[in-house]
Amino acid sequence: MERIKILEWKNISFVVPEKQDIELWYKWINDFETQSYLGSMYGNIIFKEDEEEYYEIVRKDKTNKLFMIYVNDDKKVIWNINLFKLDFFNRKAELWVAIFDKNSREKWYGTESIKLILKYWFEVLWLNKINLRFIEFNKRAQKVYEKVWFKECWRLKQESFRNWKFYDDIYMEIFARDFLS
């Protein structure tokens, strides 16, 4: 099936989530290594019915813009990028990114995808501010976020527990004026 491309850049495109993606989500989300980066999902077994329900919720939720990230050369979906808690009145939202395909990590797809989604949010949706959150041990994500001009704005100390250790949750933000300049 030909994927419907919403936005396209050099190596990647954002495509519409399709029902067939539920199979990928179901497989990816039950990998505990991947879950360790995803906050409250860690250590849970996610059932296929949960992913089907998630698909329906995302499909209907106007405060949530979920895209599948598609590698143009490989013609495959590798991960999700999500704008959620979309608040048009206050011109803000939150970013959620998940690199599910382990073979696609550290290939610049993350940086390219985040730049593309910021361009969309600030130039098309006219948002003013984007927030995100990650666990402090995720240094790879932190490097990407800093590379695309996010700045740390606060921390929740010892908010997340992984492998018998507590970690801070780091919050970052970017404003339209900083991205567009």
Secondary structure, DSSP 8 states (H G I E B T S, - for coil): ----EEEE-SSEEEE---TTHHHHHHHHHT-HHHHTTSGGGTT----HHHHHHHHHHHHH-TT-EEEEEEETTTTEEEEEEEEEEEETTTTEEEEEEEE--GGGTTSSHHHHHHHHHHHIIIIIS--SEEEEEEETT-HHHHHHHHHTT-EEEEEEEEEEEETTEEEEEEEEEEEHHHHH-
